[in-house]
């Protein structure tokens, strides 16, 4: 394929492509081709309609081994109509597997439009896991979108992994639960009960190095969780599991949100 070279005095803009200049200048910029190996490739971008199956899992995109290792950016999106009522509630997480050769990683993130993350890989697989469905399932016009491209992201919407605790009774503990892969910070957001119950200074979020919770690698008390709800609590590097303990006299429920940064 022959590439046409157009001479500009500035980096080319969309208007320049429609009306190439006649005058020549000292700096030369190569006009990008409109066709190439990427055109129409479902291995780099795909949109898939919801299909409920036995495992509540769908393959959305699979990029096979694609050249040498590089930094790739992954972006997620979801489309749905205005008929989303209480009878058709749904939630999905993205299960993303990526890596190079024998080193393969995976990360689970909330499927939120604009979620963007960068990974080092030359192969990427993206599945949707339907984590919450009503009896009626989601509306028929739900579509999940995934796209990949070379380069770093600017984190338009940082990736998260959200866990719903349900109601935690007084003097009870939720967990231990495994800390999601690549989680760096965590936020505790109360859903029911008053903030004073959830953020009681006697309550605490504890990190542990074992699945039973006997080895503590740090604890953050309720008043600190409230102060750092925006910035999030840094997860100690040696931590593998987390627990949320309610020492208040009243039950409360929370959404525990992890910031994911591969």
Secondary structure as GFF3:
##gff-version 3
##sequence-region A 1 262
A	DSSP	beta_strand	5	7	.	.	.	ID=ss1
A	DSSP	alpha_helix	14	18	.	.	.	ID=ss2
A	DSSP	beta_strand	28	30	.	.	.	ID=ss3
A	DSSP	beta_strand	45	49	.	.	.	ID=ss4
A	DSSP	beta_strand	57	63	.	.	.	ID=ss5
A	DSSP	beta_strand	70	79	.	.	.	ID=ss6
A	DSSP	three_ten_helix	86	88	.	.	.	ID=ss7
A	DSSP	beta_strand	90	100	.	.	.	ID=ss8
A	DSSP	beta_strand	103	110	.	.	.	ID=ss9
A	DSSP	beta_strand	115	121	.	.	.	ID=ss10
A	DSSP	beta_strand	123	133	.	.	.	ID=ss11
A	DSSP	beta_strand	143	150	.	.	.	ID=ss12
A	DSSP	beta_strand	157	168	.	.	.	ID=ss13
A	DSSP	beta_strand	172	178	.	.	.	ID=ss14
A	DSSP	beta_strand	183	192	.	.	.	ID=ss15
A	DSSP	alpha_helix	195	198	.	.	.	ID=ss16
A	DSSP	beta_strand	204	208	.	.	.	ID=ss17
A	DSSP	beta_strand	216	221	.	.	.	ID=ss18
A	DSSP	alpha_helix	222	227	.	.	.	ID=ss19
A	DSSP	beta_strand	233	234	.	.	.	ID=ss20
A	DSSP	beta_strand	241	246	.	.	.	ID=ss21
A	DSSP	beta_strand	252	260	.	.	.	ID=ss22
###
